[in-house]
Amino acid sequence: MAFRCAVCEKGPVSGQSYSHSHKATKRVFRPNLQRQKVVLNGRTQTAYVCTACIRSGRAARPTR
């Protein structure tokens, strides 16, 4: 699974974790992706969508 939102193209971002002694180690921040049926390009398909798109309504759910 590619860690990328099908709607907004949000993907992983690199950063650093800091321990108690403030030693920095590299890490990856991944978006919170959920598998959901959405309408993309006029077609209903199952895709990985970030929770920001789900909550804002950008990921249009198919009508029943």
PDBQT receptor file of N, H, CA, C and O in Angstrom, charges set to zero:
ATOM      1  N   MET A   1       0.842  -1.175   0.000  1.00  0.00    +0.000 N 
ATOM      2  CA  MET A   1       0.000   0.000   0.000  1.00  0.00    +0.000 C 
ATOM      3  C   MET A   1       0.885   1.235   0.000  1.00  0.00    +0.000 C 
ATOM      4  O   MET A   1       1.780   1.377   0.833  1.00  0.00    +0.000 OA
ATOM      5  N   ALA A   2       0.623   2.118  -0.939  1.00  0.00    +0.000 N 
ATOM      6  H   ALA A   2      -0.105   2.003  -1.616  1.00  0.00    +0.000 HD
ATOM      7  CA  ALA A   2       1.341   3.382  -0.951  1.00  0.00    +0.000 C 
ATOM      8  C   ALA A   2       0.706   4.311   0.080  1.00  0.00    +0.000 C 
ATOM      9  O   ALA A   2      -0.517   4.443   0.122  1.00  0.00    +0.000 OA
ATOM     10  N   PHE A   3       1.509   4.942   0.894  1.00  0.00    +0.000 N 
ATOM     11  H   PHE A   3       2.502   4.835   0.859  1.00  0.00    +0.000 HD
ATOM     12  CA  PHE A   3       0.996   5.836   1.928  1.00  0.00    +0.000 C 
ATOM     13  C   PHE A   3       0.677   7.195   1.318  1.00  0.00    +0.000 C 
ATOM     14  O   PHE A   3       1.356   8.185   1.587  1.00  0.00    +0.000 OA
ATOM     15  N   ARG A   4      -0.376   7.226   0.483  1.00  0.00    +0.000 N 
ATOM     16  H   ARG A   4      -0.928   6.422   0.264  1.00  0.00    +0.000 HD
ATOM     17  CA  ARG A   4      -0.751   8.460  -0.183  1.00  0.00    +0.000 C 
ATOM     18  C   ARG A   4      -2.267   8.508  -0.316  1.00  0.00    +0.000 C 
ATOM     19  O   ARG A   4      -2.906   7.521  -0.681  1.00  0.00    +0.000 OA
ATOM     20  N   CYS A   5      -2.827   9.668  -0.014  1.00  0.00    +0.000 N 
ATOM     21  H   CYS A   5      -2.309  10.470   0.282  1.00  0.00    +0.000 HD
ATOM     22  CA  CYS A   5      -4.276   9.861  -0.099  1.00  0.00    +0.000 C 
ATOM     23  C   CYS A   5      -4.688   9.949  -1.569  1.00  0.00    +0.000 C 
ATOM     24  O   CYS A   5      -4.030  10.621  -2.364  1.00  0.00    +0.000 OA
ATOM     25  N   ALA A   6      -5.782   9.267  -1.928  1.00  0.00    +0.000 N 
ATOM     26  H   ALA A   6      -6.317   8.721  -1.283  1.00  0.00    +0.000 HD
ATOM     27  CA  ALA A   6      -6.252   9.267  -3.313  1.00  0.00    +0.000 C 
ATOM     28  C   ALA A   6      -6.915  10.586  -3.689  1.00  0.00    +0.000 C 
ATOM     29  O   ALA A   6      -7.068  10.872  -4.877  1.00  0.00    +0.000 OA
ATOM     30  N   VAL A   7      -7.313  11.396  -2.710  1.00  0.00    +0.000 N 
ATOM     31  H   VAL A   7      -7.189  11.163  -1.746  1.00  0.00    +0.000 HD
ATOM     32  CA  VAL A   7      -8.019  12.644  -2.991  1.00  0.00    +0.000 C 
ATOM     33  C   VAL A   7      -7.060  13.831  -3.007  1.00  0.00    +0.000 C 
ATOM     34  O   VAL A   7      -7.008  14.574  -3.987  1.00  0.00    +0.000 OA
ATOM     35  N   CYS A   8      -6.299  14.014  -1.925  1.00  0.00    +0.000 N 
ATOM     36  H   CYS A   8      -6.341  13.410  -1.129  1.00  0.00    +0.000 HD
ATOM     37  CA  CYS A   8      -5.468  15.221  -1.802  1.00  0.00    +0.000 C 
ATOM     38  C   CYS A   8      -3.980  14.952  -2.022  1.00  0.00    +0.000 C 
ATOM     39  O   CYS A   8      -3.168  15.874  -1.947  1.00  0.00    +0.000 OA
ATOM     40  N   GLU A   9      -3.617  13.692  -2.293  1.00  0.00    +0.000 N 
ATOM     41  H   GLU A   9      -4.277  12.943  -2.354  1.00  0.00    +0.000 HD
ATOM     42  CA  GLU A   9      -2.218  13.317  -2.544  1.00  0.00    +0.000 C 
ATOM     43  C   GLU A   9      -1.313  13.533  -1.337  1.00  0.00    +0.000 C 
ATOM     44  O   GLU A   9      -0.096  13.635  -1.492  1.00  0.00    +0.000 OA
ATOM     45  N   LYS A  10      -1.885  13.603  -0.142  1.00  0.00    +0.000 N 
ATOM     46  H   LYS A  10      -2.873  13.519  -0.016  1.00  0.00    +0.000 HD
ATOM     47  CA  LYS A  10      -1.061  13.749   1.062  1.00  0.00    +0.000 C 
ATOM     48  C   LYS A  10      -0.256  12.463   1.253  1.00  0.00    +0.000 C 
ATOM     49  O   LYS A  10      -0.806  11.365   1.165  1.00  0.00    +0.000 OA
ATOM     50  N   GLY A  11       1.045  12.600   1.513  1.00  0.00    +0.000 N 
ATOM     51  H   GLY A  11       1.491  13.492   1.584  1.00  0.00    +0.000 HD
ATOM     52  CA  GLY A  11       1.910  11.444   1.657  1.00  0.00    +0.000 C 
ATOM     53  C   GLY A  11       2.791  11.545   2.881  1.00  0.00    +0.000 C 
ATOM     54  O   GLY A  11       2.621  12.445   3.702  1.00  0.00    +0.000 OA
ATOM     55  N   PRO A  12       3.736  10.622   3.007  1.00  0.00    +0.000 N 
ATOM     56  CA  PRO A  12       4.618  10.631   4.166  1.00  0.00    +0.000 C 
ATOM     57  C   PRO A  12       5.567  11.823   4.164  1.00  0.00    +0.000 C 
ATOM     58  O   PRO A  12       5.976  12.311   3.110  1.00  0.00    +0.000 OA
ATOM     59  N   VAL A  13       5.908  12.278   5.366  1.00  0.00    +0.000 N 
ATOM     60  H   VAL A  13       5.576  11.881   6.222  1.00  0.00    +0.000 HD
ATOM     61  CA  VAL A  13       6.822  13.403   5.555  1.00  0.00    +0.000 C 
ATOM     62  C   VAL A  13       7.899  12.949   6.523  1.00  0.00    +0.000 C 
ATOM     63  O   VAL A  13       7.599  12.300   7.525  1.00  0.00    +0.000 OA
ATOM     64  N   SER A  14       9.148  13.281   6.235  1.00  0.00    +0.000 N 
ATOM     65  H   SER A  14       9.392  13.808   5.421  1.00  0.00    +0.000 HD
ATOM     66  CA  SER A  14      10.230  12.886   7.132  1.00  0.00    +0.000 C 
ATOM     67  C   SER A  14      10.457  13.952   8.188  1.00  0.00    +0.000 C 
ATOM     68  O   SER A  14      10.227  15.140   7.964  1.00  0.00    +0.000 OA
ATOM     69  N   GLY A  15      10.910  13.498   9.332  1.00  0.00    +0.000 N 
ATOM     70  H   GLY A  15      11.096  12.532   9.513  1.00  0.00    +0.000 HD
ATOM     71  CA  GLY A  15      11.175  14.410  10.438  1.00  0.00    +0.000 C 
ATOM     72  C   GLY A  15      12.116  13.748  11.420  1.00  0.00    +0.000 C 
ATOM     73  O   GLY A  15      12.877  12.851  11.059  1.00  0.00    +0.000 OA
ATOM     74  N   GLN A  16      12.060  14.191  12.658  1.00  0.00    +0.000 N 
ATOM     75  H   GLN A  16      11.442  14.920  12.951  1.00  0.00    +0.000 HD
ATOM     76  CA  GLN A  16      12.947  13.649  13.677  1.00  0.00    +0.000 C 
ATOM     77  C   GLN A  16      12.176  13.371  14.955  1.00  0.00    +0.000 C 
ATOM     78  O   GLN A  16      11.243  14.091  15.310  1.00  0.00    +0.000 OA
ATOM     79  N   SER A  17      12.593  12.297  15.646  1.00  0.00    +0.000 N 
ATOM     80  H   SER A  17      13.351  11.712  15.357  1.00  0.00    +0.000 HD
ATOM     81  CA  SER A  17      12.108  12.008  16.990  1.00  0.00    +0.000 C 
ATOM     82  C   SER A  17      13.183  12.466  17.957  1.00  0.00    +0.000 C 
ATOM     83  O   SER A  17      14.376  12.307  17.700  1.00  0.00    +0.000 OA
ATOM     84  N   TYR A  18      12.752  13.033  19.066  1.00  0.00    +0.000 N 
ATOM     85  H   TYR A  18      11.782  13.162  19.275  1.00  0.00    +0.000 HD
ATOM     86  CA  TYR A  18      13.698  13.513  20.063  1.00  0.00    +0.000 C 
ATOM     87  C   TYR A  18      13.508  12.727  21.351  1.00  0.00    +0.000 C 
ATOM     88  O   TYR A  18      12.401  12.654  21.884  1.00  0.00    +0.000 OA
ATOM     89  N   SER A  19      14.589  12.138  21.850  1.00  0.00    +0.000 N 
ATOM     90  H   SER A  19      15.489  12.197  21.417  1.00  0.00    +0.000 HD
ATOM     91  CA  SER A  19      14.533  11.384  23.091  1.00  0.00    +0.000 C 
ATOM     92  C   SER A  19      14.607  12.346  24.281  1.00  0.00    +0.000 C 
ATOM     93  O   SER A  19      14.688  13.562  24.110  1.00  0.00    +0.000 OA
ATOM     94  N   HIS A  20      14.577  11.781  25.472  1.00  0.00    +0.000 N 
ATOM     95  H   HIS A  20      14.511  10.793  25.611  1.00  0.00    +0.000 HD
ATOM     96  CA  HIS A  20      14.638  12.601  26.683  1.00  0.00    +0.000 C 
ATOM     97  C   HIS A  20      15.938  13.412  26.744  1.00  0.00    +0.000 C 
ATOM     98  O   HIS A  20      15.966  14.525  27.270  1.00  0.00    +0.000 OA
ATOM     99  N   SER A  21      17.024  12.826  26.190  1.00  0.00    +0.000 N 
ATOM    100  H   SER A  21      17.002  11.922  25.762  1.00  0.00    +0.000 HD
ATOM    101  CA  SER A  21      18.311  13.530  26.183  1.00  0.00    +0.000 C 
ATOM    102  C   SER A  21      18.449  14.454  24.969  1.00  0.00    +0.000 C 
ATOM    103  O   SER A  21      19.522  15.008  24.735  1.00  0.00    +0.000 OA
ATOM    104  N   HIS A  22      17.376  14.622  24.203  1.00  0.00    +0.000 N 
ATOM    105  H   HIS A  22      16.504  14.172  24.394  1.00  0.00    +0.000 HD
ATOM    106  CA  HIS A  22      17.326  15.483  23.015  1.00  0.00    +0.000 C 
ATOM    107  C   HIS A  22      18.209  14.991  21.880  1.00  0.00    +0.000 C 
ATOM    108  O   HIS A  22      18.654  15.779  21.046  1.00  0.00    +0.000 OA
ATOM    109  N   LYS A  23      18.461  13.684  21.850  1.00  0.00    +0.000 N 
ATOM    110  H   LYS A  23      18.099  13.044  22.527  1.00  0.00    +0.000 HD
ATOM    111  CA  LYS A  23      19.156  13.093  20.707  1.00  0.00    +0.000 C 
ATOM    112  C   LYS A  23      18.121  12.881  19.600  1.00  0.00    +0.000 C 
ATOM    113  O   LYS A  23      17.064  12.296  19.833  1.00  0.00    +0.000 OA
ATOM    114  N   ALA A  24      18.433  13.360  18.402  1.00  0.00    +0.000 N 
ATOM    115  H   ALA A  24      19.292  13.835  18.212  1.00  0.00    +0.000 HD
ATOM    116  CA  ALA A  24      17.486  13.297  17.291  1.00  0.00    +0.000 C 
ATOM    117  C   ALA A  24      17.744  12.066  16.434  1.00  0.00    +0.000 C 
ATOM    118  O   ALA A  24      18.890  11.775  16.090  1.00  0.00    +0.000 OA
ATOM    119  N   THR A  25      16.685  11.345  16.091  1.00  0.00    +0.000 N 
ATOM    120  H   THR A  25      15.755  11.581  16.371  1.00  0.00    +0.000 HD
ATOM    121  CA  THR A  25      16.758  10.228  15.155  1.00  0.00    +0.000 C 
ATOM    122  C   THR A  25      15.700  10.449  14.081  1.00  0.00    +0.000 C 
ATOM    123  O   THR A  25      14.617  10.969  14.351  1.00  0.00    +0.000 OA
ATOM    124  N   LYS A  26      16.036  10.041  12.852  1.00  0.00    +0.000 N 
ATOM    125  H   LYS A  26      16.915   9.619  12.633  1.00  0.00    +0.000 HD
ATOM    126  CA  LYS A  26      15.110  10.237  11.738  1.00  0.00    +0.000 C 
ATOM    127  C   LYS A  26      13.906   9.318  11.881  1.00  0.00    +0.000 C 
ATOM    128  O   LYS A  26      14.026   8.189  12.356  1.00  0.00    +0.000 OA
ATOM    129  N   ARG A  27      12.731   9.818  11.462  1.00  0.00    +0.000 N 
ATOM    130  H   ARG A  27      12.634  10.735  11.076  1.00  0.00    +0.000 HD
ATOM    131  CA  ARG A  27      11.509   9.029  11.462  1.00  0.00    +0.000 C 
ATOM    132  C   ARG A  27      10.602   9.517  10.347  1.00  0.00    +0.000 C 
ATOM    133  O   ARG A  27      10.889  10.522   9.697  1.00  0.00    +0.000 OA
ATOM    134  N   VAL A  28       9.513   8.808  10.129  1.00  0.00    +0.000 N 
ATOM    135  H   VAL A  28       9.280   7.991  10.657  1.00  0.00    +0.000 HD
ATOM    136  CA  VAL A  28       8.567   9.144   9.066  1.00  0.00    +0.000 C 
ATOM    137  C   VAL A  28       7.196   9.384   9.684  1.00  0.00    +0.000 C 
ATOM    138  O   VAL A  28       6.709   8.564  10.464  1.00  0.00    +0.000 OA
ATOM    139  N   PHE A  29       6.572  10.511   9.335  1.00  0.00    +0.000 N 
ATOM    140  H   PHE A  29       6.967  11.176   8.702  1.00  0.00    +0.000 HD
ATOM    141  CA  PHE A  29       5.199  10.807   9.741  1.00  0.00    +0.000 C 
ATOM    142  C   PHE A  29       4.298  10.406   8.579  1.00  0.00    +0.000 C 
ATOM    143  O   PHE A  29       4.397  10.977   7.492  1.00  0.00    +0.000 OA
ATOM    144  N   ARG A  30       3.416   9.425   8.799  1.00  0.00    +0.000 N 
ATOM    145  H   ARG A  30       3.335   8.961   9.681  1.00  0.00    +0.000 HD
ATOM    146  CA  ARG A  30       2.530   8.946   7.743  1.00  0.00    +0.000 C 
ATOM    147  C   ARG A  30       1.118   9.465   7.966  1.00  0.00    +0.000 C 
ATOM    148  O   ARG A  30       0.692   9.610   9.112  1.00  0.00    +0.000 OA
ATOM    149  N   PRO A  31       0.385   9.745   6.898  1.00  0.00    +0.000 N 
ATOM    150  CA  PRO A  31      -0.998  10.211   7.057  1.00  0.00    +0.000 C 
ATOM    151  C   PRO A  31      -1.891   9.079   7.555  1.00  0.00    +0.000 C 
ATOM    152  O   PRO A  31      -1.606   7.904   7.322  1.00  0.00    +0.000 OA
ATOM    153  N   ASN A  32      -2.967   9.439   8.237  1.00  0.00    +0.000 N 
ATOM    154  H   ASN A  32      -3.199  10.393   8.426  1.00  0.00    +0.000 HD
ATOM    155  CA  ASN A  32      -3.933   8.475   8.752  1.00  0.00    +0.000 C 
ATOM    156  C   ASN A  32      -4.875   8.100   7.614  1.00  0.00    +0.000 C 
ATOM    157  O   ASN A  32      -5.862   8.792   7.362  1.00  0.00    +0.000 OA
ATOM    158  N   LEU A  33      -4.562   6.992   6.924  1.00  0.00    +0.000 N 
ATOM    159  H   LEU A  33      -3.761   6.430   7.129  1.00  0.00    +0.000 HD
ATOM    160  CA  LEU A  33      -5.335   6.577   5.761  1.00  0.00    +0.000 C 
ATOM    161  C   LEU A  33      -6.349   5.506   6.138  1.00  0.00    +0.000 C 
ATOM    162  O   LEU A  33      -6.052   4.594   6.910  1.00  0.00    +0.000 OA
ATOM    163  N   GLN A  34      -7.552   5.629   5.582  1.00  0.00    +0.000 N 
ATOM    164  H   GLN A  34      -7.794   6.369   4.954  1.00  0.00    +0.000 HD
ATOM    165  CA  GLN A  34      -8.617   4.662   5.788  1.00  0.00    +0.000 C 
ATOM    166  C   GLN A  34      -9.090   4.186   4.418  1.00  0.00    +0.000 C 
ATOM    167  O   GLN A  34      -9.183   4.967   3.471  1.00  0.00    +0.000 OA
ATOM    168  N   ARG A  35      -9.388   2.885   4.332  1.00  0.00    +0.000 N 
ATOM    169  H   ARG A  35      -9.312   2.251   5.101  1.00  0.00    +0.000 HD
ATOM    170  CA  ARG A  35      -9.889   2.332   3.080  1.00  0.00    +0.000 C 
ATOM    171  C   ARG A  35     -11.381   2.616   3.006  1.00  0.00    +0.000 C 
ATOM    172  O   ARG A  35     -12.130   2.254   3.914  1.00  0.00    +0.000 OA
ATOM    173  N   GLN A  36     -11.820   3.267   1.925  1.00  0.00    +0.000 N 
ATOM    174  H   GLN A  36     -11.212   3.561   1.188  1.00  0.00    +0.000 HD
ATOM    175  CA  GLN A  36     -13.202   3.706   1.849  1.00  0.00    +0.000 C 
ATOM    176  C   GLN A  36     -13.658   3.764   0.397  1.00  0.00    +0.000 C 
ATOM    177  O   GLN A  36     -12.867   4.039  -0.505  1.00  0.00    +0.000 OA
ATOM    178  N   LYS A  37     -14.952   3.500   0.183  1.00  0.00    +0.000 N 
ATOM    179  H   LYS A  37     -15.595   3.276   0.916  1.00  0.00    +0.000 HD
ATOM    180  CA  LYS A  37     -15.517   3.660  -1.156  1.00  0.00    +0.000 C 
ATOM    181  C   LYS A  37     -15.760   5.140  -1.397  1.00  0.00    +0.000 C 
ATOM    182  O   LYS A  37     -16.457   5.796  -0.622  1.00  0.00    +0.000 OA
ATOM    183  N   VAL A  38     -15.186   5.663  -2.471  1.00  0.00    +0.000 N 
ATOM    184  H   VAL A  38     -14.621   5.130  -3.101  1.00  0.00    +0.000 HD
ATOM    185  CA  VAL A  38     -15.328   7.076  -2.805  1.00  0.00    +0.000 C 
ATOM    186  C   VAL A  38     -15.593   7.211  -4.302  1.00  0.00    +0.000 C 
ATOM    187  O   VAL A  38     -15.364   6.280  -5.074  1.00  0.00    +0.000 OA
ATOM    188  N   VAL A  39     -16.076   8.378  -4.694  1.00  0.00    +0.000 N 
ATOM    189  H   VAL A  39     -16.261   9.134  -4.067  1.00  0.00    +0.000 HD
ATOM    190  CA  VAL A  39     -16.299   8.678  -6.105  1.00  0.00    +0.000 C 
ATOM    191  C   VAL A  39     -15.088   9.452  -6.610  1.00  0.00    +0.000 C 
ATOM    192  O   VAL A  39     -14.842  10.580  -6.182  1.00  0.00    +0.000 OA
ATOM    193  N   LEU A  40     -14.336   8.845  -7.519  1.00  0.00    +0.000 N 
ATOM    194  H   LEU A  40     -14.536   7.929  -7.867  1.00  0.00    +0.000 HD
ATOM    195  CA  LEU A  40     -13.164   9.479  -8.124  1.00  0.00    +0.000 C 
ATOM    196  C   LEU A  40     -13.341   9.467  -9.638  1.00  0.00    +0.000 C 
ATOM    197  O   LEU A  40     -13.556   8.410 -10.232  1.00  0.00    +0.000 OA
ATOM    198  N   ASN A  41     -13.252  10.617 -10.252  1.00  0.00    +0.000 N 
ATOM    199  H   ASN A  41     -13.077  11.475  -9.770  1.00  0.00    +0.000 HD
ATOM    200  CA  ASN A  41     -13.404  10.770 -11.706  1.00  0.00    +0.000 C 
ATOM    201  C   ASN A  41     -14.748  10.220 -12.191  1.00  0.00    +0.000 C 
ATOM    202  O   ASN A  41     -14.830   9.644 -13.276  1.00  0.00    +0.000 OA
ATOM    203  N   GLY A  42     -15.795  10.398 -11.390  1.00  0.00    +0.000 N 
ATOM    204  H   GLY A  42     -15.728  10.866 -10.508  1.00  0.00    +0.000 HD
ATOM    205  CA  GLY A  42     -17.122   9.947 -11.778  1.00  0.00    +0.000 C 
ATOM    206  C   GLY A  42     -17.382   8.472 -11.582  1.00  0.00    +0.000 C 
ATOM    207  O   GLY A  42     -18.461   7.992 -11.931  1.00  0.00    +0.000 OA
ATOM    208  N   ARG A  43     -16.424   7.731 -11.033  1.00  0.00    +0.000 N 
ATOM    209  H   ARG A  43     -15.548   8.121 -10.751  1.00  0.00    +0.000 HD
ATOM    210  CA  ARG A  43     -16.580   6.295 -10.828  1.00  0.00    +0.000 C 
ATOM    211  C   ARG A  43     -16.423   5.968  -9.356  1.00  0.00    +0.000 C 
ATOM    212  O   ARG A  43     -15.634   6.595  -8.649  1.00  0.00    +0.000 OA
ATOM    213  N   THR A  44     -17.186   4.974  -8.896  1.00  0.00    +0.000 N 
ATOM    214  H   THR A  44     -17.827   4.465  -9.471  1.00  0.00    +0.000 HD
ATOM    215  CA  THR A  44     -17.077   4.520  -7.517  1.00  0.00    +0.000 C 
ATOM    216  C   THR A  44     -15.962   3.498  -7.430  1.00  0.00    +0.000 C 
ATOM    217  O   THR A  44     -15.947   2.522  -8.180  1.00  0.00    +0.000 OA
ATOM    218  N   GLN A  45     -15.028   3.718  -6.519  1.00  0.00    +0.000 N 
ATOM    219  H   GLN A  45     -15.039   4.511  -5.910  1.00  0.00    +0.000 HD
ATOM    220  CA  GLN A  45     -13.952   2.761  -6.314  1.00  0.00    +0.000 C 
ATOM    221  C   GLN A  45     -13.484   2.819  -4.875  1.00  0.00    +0.000 C 
ATOM    222  O   GLN A  45     -13.663   3.821  -4.183  1.00  0.00    +0.000 OA
ATOM    223  N   THR A  46     -12.879   1.722  -4.438  1.00  0.00    +0.000 N 
ATOM    224  H   THR A  46     -12.733   0.908  -5.000  1.00  0.00    +0.000 HD
ATOM    225  CA  THR A  46     -12.336   1.659  -3.091  1.00  0.00    +0.000 C 
ATOM    226  C   THR A  46     -10.921   2.212  -3.128  1.00  0.00    +0.000 C 
ATOM    227  O   THR A  46     -10.094   1.786  -3.935  1.00  0.00    +0.000 OA
ATOM    228  N   ALA A  47     -10.652   3.164  -2.248  1.00  0.00    +0.000 N 
ATOM    229  H   ALA A  47     -11.323   3.510  -1.593  1.00  0.00    +0.000 HD
ATOM    230  CA  ALA A  47      -9.344   3.817  -2.249  1.00  0.00    +0.000 C 
ATOM    231  C   ALA A  47      -8.945   4.156  -0.825  1.00  0.00    +0.000 C 
ATOM    232  O   ALA A  47      -9.772   4.151   0.086  1.00  0.00    +0.000 OA
ATOM    233  N   TYR A  48      -7.675   4.447  -0.651  1.00  0.00    +0.000 N 
ATOM    234  H   TYR A  48      -7.003   4.451  -1.392  1.00  0.00    +0.000 HD
ATOM    235  CA  TYR A  48      -7.177   4.897   0.642  1.00  0.00    +0.000 C 
ATOM    236  C   TYR A  48      -7.283   6.417   0.696  1.00  0.00    +0.000 C 
ATOM    237  O   TYR A  48      -6.720   7.128  -0.137  1.00  0.00    +0.000 OA
ATOM    238  N   VAL A  49      -8.026   6.898   1.705  1.00  0.00    +0.000 N 
ATOM    239  H   VAL A  49      -8.483   6.320   2.381  1.00  0.00    +0.000 HD
ATOM    240  CA  VAL A  49      -8.300   8.326   1.841  1.00  0.00    +0.000 C 
ATOM    241  C   VAL A  49      -7.888   8.758   3.239  1.00  0.00    +0.000 C 
ATOM    242  O   VAL A  49      -8.125   8.031   4.203  1.00  0.00    +0.000 OA
ATOM    243  N   CYS A  50      -7.272   9.941   3.363  1.00  0.00    +0.000 N 
ATOM    244  H   CYS A  50      -7.080  10.531   2.580  1.00  0.00    +0.000 HD
ATOM    245  CA  CYS A  50      -6.862  10.427   4.677  1.00  0.00    +0.000 C 
ATOM    246  C   CYS A  50      -8.086  10.909   5.453  1.00  0.00    +0.000 C 
ATOM    247  O   CYS A  50      -9.096  11.290   4.863  1.00  0.00    +0.000 OA
ATOM    248  N   THR A  51      -7.985  10.889   6.763  1.00  0.00    +0.000 N 
ATOM    249  H   THR A  51      -7.164  10.579   7.243  1.00  0.00    +0.000 HD
ATOM    250  CA  THR A  51      -9.114  11.260   7.611  1.00  0.00    +0.000 C 
ATOM    251  C   THR A  51      -9.455  12.740   7.483  1.00  0.00    +0.000 C 
ATOM    252  O   THR A  51     -10.596  13.129   7.736  1.00  0.00    +0.000 OA
ATOM    253  N   ALA A  52      -8.497  13.567   7.099  1.00  0.00    +0.000 N 
ATOM    254  H   ALA A  52      -7.570  13.250   6.895  1.00  0.00    +0.000 HD
ATOM    255  CA  ALA A  52      -8.795  14.986   6.891  1.00  0.00    +0.000 C 
ATOM    256  C   ALA A  52      -9.766  15.158   5.729  1.00  0.00    +0.000 C 
ATOM    257  O   ALA A  52     -10.662  16.000   5.800  1.00  0.00    +0.000 OA
ATOM    258  N   CYS A  53      -9.607  14.381   4.665  1.00  0.00    +0.000 N 
ATOM    259  H   CYS A  53      -8.879  13.698   4.608  1.00  0.00    +0.000 HD
ATOM    260  CA  CYS A  53     -10.517  14.456   3.522  1.00  0.00    +0.000 C 
ATOM    261  C   CYS A  53     -11.881  13.873   3.874  1.00  0.00    +0.000 C 
ATOM    262  O   CYS A  53     -12.903  14.378   3.409  1.00  0.00    +0.000 OA
ATOM    263  N   ILE A  54     -11.914  12.826   4.683  1.00  0.00    +0.000 N 
ATOM    264  H   ILE A  54     -11.084  12.416   5.061  1.00  0.00    +0.000 HD
ATOM    265  CA  ILE A  54     -13.187  12.230   5.095  1.00  0.00    +0.000 C 
ATOM    266  C   ILE A  54     -13.975  13.219   5.937  1.00  0.00    +0.000 C 
ATOM    267  O   ILE A  54     -15.171  13.405   5.715  1.00  0.00    +0.000 OA
ATOM    268  N   ARG A  55     -13.327  13.849   6.890  1.00  0.00    +0.000 N 
ATOM    269  H   ARG A  55     -12.355  13.698   7.071  1.00  0.00    +0.000 HD
ATOM    270  CA  ARG A  55     -14.017  14.759   7.798  1.00  0.00    +0.000 C 
ATOM    271  C   ARG A  55     -14.456  16.046   7.115  1.00  0.00    +0.000 C 
ATOM    272  O   ARG A  55     -15.491  16.613   7.468  1.00  0.00    +0.000 OA
ATOM    273  N   SER A  56     -13.673  16.517   6.133  1.00  0.00    +0.000 N 
ATOM    274  H   SER A  56     -12.833  16.057   5.846  1.00  0.00    +0.000 HD
ATOM    275  CA  SER A  56     -14.017  17.773   5.465  1.00  0.00    +0.000 C 
ATOM    276  C   SER A  56     -15.030  17.576   4.346  1.00  0.00    +0.000 C 
ATOM    277  O   SER A  56     -15.599  18.552   3.857  1.00  0.00    +0.000 OA
ATOM    278  N   GLY A  57     -15.265  16.333   3.931  1.00  0.00    +0.000 N 
ATOM    279  H   GLY A  57     -14.803  15.541   4.328  1.00  0.00    +0.000 HD
ATOM    280  CA  GLY A  57     -16.223  16.067   2.864  1.00  0.00    +0.000 C 
ATOM    281  C   GLY A  57     -15.617  16.068   1.481  1.00  0.00    +0.000 C 
ATOM    282  O   GLY A  57     -16.349  15.961   0.497  1.00  0.00    +0.000 OA
ATOM    283  N   ARG A  58     -14.306  16.186   1.368  1.00  0.00    +0.000 N 
ATOM    284  H   ARG A  58     -13.711  16.274   2.167  1.00  0.00    +0.000 HD
ATOM    285  CA  ARG A  58     -13.666  16.158   0.049  1.00  0.00    +0.000 C 
ATOM    286  C   ARG A  58     -13.745  14.772  -0.580  1.00  0.00    +0.000 C 
ATOM    287  O   ARG A  58     -13.770  14.646  -1.804  1.00  0.00    +0.000 OA
ATOM    288  N   ALA A  59     -13.785  13.721   0.261  1.00  0.00    +0.000 N 
ATOM    289  H   ALA A  59     -13.765  13.823   1.255  1.00  0.00    +0.000 HD
ATOM    290  CA  ALA A  59     -13.936  12.352  -0.232  1.00  0.00    +0.000 C 
ATOM    291  C   ALA A  59     -15.426  12.077  -0.361  1.00  0.00    +0.000 C 
ATOM    292  O   ALA A  59     -16.079  11.718   0.619  1.00  0.00    +0.000 OA
ATOM    293  N   ALA A  60     -15.971  12.245  -1.571  1.00  0.00    +0.000 N 
ATOM    294  H   ALA A  60     -15.440  12.537  -2.367  1.00  0.00    +0.000 HD
ATOM    295  CA  ALA A  60     -17.409  12.093  -1.790  1.00  0.00    +0.000 C 
ATOM    296  C   ALA A  60     -17.788  10.620  -1.726  1.00  0.00    +0.000 C 
ATOM    297  O   ALA A  60     -17.240   9.794  -2.455  1.00  0.00    +0.000 OA
ATOM    298  N   ARG A  61     -18.738  10.299  -0.840  1.00  0.00    +0.000 N 
ATOM    299  H   ARG A  61     -19.184  10.971  -0.248  1.00  0.00    +0.000 HD
ATOM    300  CA  ARG A  61     -19.237   8.935  -0.728  1.00  0.00    +0.000 C 
ATOM    301  C   ARG A  61     -20.217   8.673  -1.868  1.00  0.00    +0.000 C 
ATOM    302  O   ARG A  61     -20.928   9.587  -2.287  1.00  0.00    +0.000 OA
ATOM    303  N   PRO A  62     -20.268   7.437  -2.379  1.00  0.00    +0.000 N 
ATOM    304  CA  PRO A  62     -21.231   7.131  -3.444  1.00  0.00    +0.000 C 
ATOM    305  C   PRO A  62     -22.655   7.125  -2.905  1.00  0.00    +0.000 C 
ATOM    306  O   PRO A  62     -22.893   6.775  -1.749  1.00  0.00    +0.000 OA
ATOM    307  N   THR A  63     -23.603   7.520  -3.759  1.00  0.00    +0.000 N 
ATOM    308  H   THR A  63     -23.410   7.805  -4.698  1.00  0.00    +0.000 HD
ATOM    309  CA  THR A  63     -25.008   7.484  -3.355  1.00  0.00    +0.000 C 
ATOM    310  C   THR A  63     -25.521   6.059  -3.478  1.00  0.00    +0.000 C 
ATOM    311  O   THR A  63     -25.055   5.288  -4.318  1.00  0.00    +0.000 OA
ATOM    312  N   ARG A  64     -26.471   5.723  -2.646  1.00  0.00    +0.000 N 
ATOM    313  H   ARG A  64     -26.850   6.349  -1.964  1.00  0.00    +0.000 HD
ATOM    314  CA  ARG A  64     -27.001   4.358  -2.671  1.00  0.00    +0.000 C 
ATOM    315  C   ARG A  64     -28.055   4.197  -3.736  1.00  0.00    +0.000 C 
ATOM    316  O   ARG A  64     -28.609   3.110  -3.897  1.00  0.00    +0.000 OA
TER     317      ARG A  64
